[in-house]
Amino acid sequence: MPKISLDMPSELLDDLKIHVGDDKKFVSVADAVRTACRKMLDQLDAIDSRHGRIGGEG
């Protein structure tokens, strides 16, 4: 799996870390970021579908 590096405001990272750890939604910050990216891509696919931009056309 490729690794990436990114800059993130401290406030955003602090808010994200509230949901990471034992008995929380995510096991790691990386897991939270991957999940957020997948959800965002699903939302973008739905928007593209509504606007007729499916399959990389246009």
Buried (B, 14 or more C-beta within 10 A) or exposed (E): EEEEEEEEEEEEEEEBEEEBEEEEEBEEBEEBBEEEEEEEEEEEEEEBEEEEEEEEEE
